[in-house]
Amino acid sequence: MDFICQRELNLTPRRRGFHIITQEVVRALPELTQCRVGLLHLQLLHTSASITLNESADPDVRGDMQAYFRRSVPDGAPYFNHVLEGDDDMSAHILSSLLGQTLTLQVQHGNLLLGTWQAIYLGEHRQGASGRTLMLLLEGVRG
């Protein structure tokens, strides 16, 4: 690789649900435009939120995902032992593990190589979460 660039992206607090953050990631990495080919590694530094790729065109997808996961992993389930931080904490940890906290994306000609309808989602799984921190590591060849 010709260059490596690391950035910390502090995301503003968001309500519970799935939020498209693709443009925030791109704005945080002006070096992306110089990259002919490379990889962007993203790591969310939290255990109660997630990042994933999914549909960018229809906002109903984000709502449907939220509805599905709320039913699949309910807050305050009677079988959860970890309850000191609130009813939504253990469910948030499970969702974070199911969806993940890392992504690796290819870069081509200064752009993230995403499918036509793909976007980077932040999954916010807590009700009153503070801001989230996302680490970005760009490895690439200039040109």
C-alpha positions as CSV (number, residue, x, y, z in Angstrom):
1,M,0.0,0.0,0.0
2,D,1.1,3.5,-0.9
3,F,-0.5,5.2,2.1
4,I,-2.4,4.6,5.3
5,C,-4.7,7.1,7.0
6,Q,-6.5,6.7,10.3
7,R,-9.4,8.9,11.5
8,E,-11.7,9.0,14.5
9,L,-15.3,9.9,13.5
10,N,-17.5,11.0,16.4
11,L,-21.1,10.5,15.5
12,T,-23.8,12.6,17.1
13,P,-26.4,10.9,19.3
14,R,-29.2,9.3,17.4
15,R,-32.5,7.8,18.4
16,R,-32.9,4.1,18.5
17,G,-33.1,2.6,15.0
18,F,-31.0,2.3,11.8
19,H,-29.4,5.4,10.4
20,I,-27.5,5.9,7.1
21,I,-24.0,7.3,7.9
22,T,-22.3,6.8,4.5
23,Q,-21.8,10.5,3.7
24,E,-20.5,11.2,7.2
25,V,-17.8,8.5,6.7
26,V,-16.9,9.9,3.3
27,R,-16.7,13.5,4.6
28,A,-14.4,12.4,7.4
29,L,-11.9,11.0,4.9
30,P,-10.9,13.6,2.3
31,E,-7.9,11.3,1.4
32,L,-10.5,9.0,-0.1
33,T,-10.5,11.0,-3.3
34,Q,-6.8,10.4,-3.8
35,C,-7.1,6.6,-3.5
36,R,-7.1,4.7,-6.8
37,V,-7.6,1.4,-5.2
38,G,-7.7,0.4,-1.5
39,L,-9.6,-0.8,1.5
40,L,-11.5,1.1,4.2
41,H,-11.8,-0.6,7.5
42,L,-14.5,0.7,9.9
43,Q,-14.6,-0.3,13.6
44,L,-17.4,0.9,15.9
45,L,-16.0,1.3,19.4
46,H,-19.2,0.3,21.2
47,T,-21.0,-2.9,22.4
48,S,-24.5,-1.7,22.2
49,A,-24.6,-0.4,18.6
50,S,-23.6,-1.9,15.2
51,I,-22.7,-1.1,11.7
52,T,-23.8,-3.0,8.6
53,L,-24.5,-2.5,4.9
54,N,-28.1,-2.4,3.5
55,E,-30.7,-0.7,1.4
56,S,-30.3,3.0,0.8
57,A,-33.3,3.9,-1.3
58,D,-36.4,3.0,0.7
59,P,-36.5,4.2,4.3
60,D,-39.1,1.5,5.0
61,V,-36.2,-1.0,5.0
62,R,-34.7,0.7,8.1
63,G,-38.1,0.7,9.9
64,D,-38.7,-2.9,9.0
65,M,-35.3,-4.0,10.2
66,Q,-36.0,-2.2,13.5
67,A,-39.4,-3.9,13.9
68,Y,-37.9,-7.3,13.1
69,F,-35.0,-7.0,15.6
70,R,-37.2,-5.5,18.4
71,R,-39.4,-8.6,18.2
72,S,-36.5,-11.0,17.8
73,V,-34.5,-9.6,20.7
74,P,-36.9,-7.9,23.1
75,D,-35.9,-5.5,25.8
76,G,-36.2,-6.7,29.3
77,A,-36.7,-10.4,28.5
78,P,-37.1,-12.3,31.7
79,Y,-34.2,-14.6,30.9
80,F,-31.6,-11.7,30.8
81,N,-29.4,-11.5,33.9
82,H,-27.5,-8.3,32.8
83,V,-30.0,-5.7,33.7
84,L,-28.0,-3.1,35.8
85,E,-27.8,-0.6,32.9
86,G,-31.5,-0.8,31.9
87,D,-34.0,-3.0,30.1
88,D,-32.5,-2.1,26.7
89,D,-28.9,-2.9,27.5
90,M,-28.7,-6.7,27.1
91,S,-30.8,-6.7,24.0
92,A,-28.5,-4.0,22.6
93,H,-25.4,-6.2,23.3
94,I,-27.0,-9.1,21.5
95,L,-27.9,-7.0,18.5
96,S,-24.4,-5.6,18.4
97,S,-23.0,-9.1,18.2
98,L,-25.5,-10.3,15.6
99,L,-24.9,-7.3,13.3
100,G,-21.3,-6.6,14.1
101,Q,-19.1,-3.6,14.8
102,T,-16.7,-3.8,11.8
103,L,-16.9,-3.5,8.1
104,T,-14.2,-3.6,5.4
105,L,-15.1,-1.9,2.1
106,Q,-13.2,-1.6,-1.2
107,V,-12.2,1.7,-2.6
108,Q,-12.0,2.4,-6.3
109,H,-11.1,5.6,-8.1
110,G,-11.7,7.7,-5.0
111,N,-15.1,6.2,-4.1
112,L,-16.4,3.6,-1.8
113,L,-17.2,0.5,-3.9
114,L,-20.9,0.1,-2.9
115,G,-23.7,-1.5,-4.8
116,T,-26.3,0.8,-6.4
117,W,-28.6,0.6,-3.4
118,Q,-26.1,0.0,-0.6
119,A,-25.4,2.4,2.3
120,I,-23.5,2.1,5.6
121,Y,-26.0,1.9,8.5
122,L,-25.4,2.7,12.2
123,G,-27.7,0.5,14.2
124,E,-28.4,2.3,17.4
125,H,-29.8,-0.2,19.9
126,R,-30.1,1.9,23.0
127,Q,-33.0,4.3,23.8
128,G,-30.9,7.1,25.2
129,A,-27.5,6.5,23.8
130,S,-24.8,9.1,23.7
131,G,-22.7,9.7,20.6
132,R,-20.8,6.9,19.0
133,T,-17.2,6.7,17.9
134,L,-16.2,5.0,14.6
135,M,-12.6,4.4,13.7
136,L,-11.7,4.6,10.0
137,L,-8.5,3.1,8.5
138,L,-7.9,3.7,4.9
139,E,-5.2,1.8,3.1
140,G,-4.6,2.5,-0.5
141,V,-2.6,3.3,-3.6
142,R,-2.7,6.9,-4.8
143,G,-3.5,7.7,-8.4
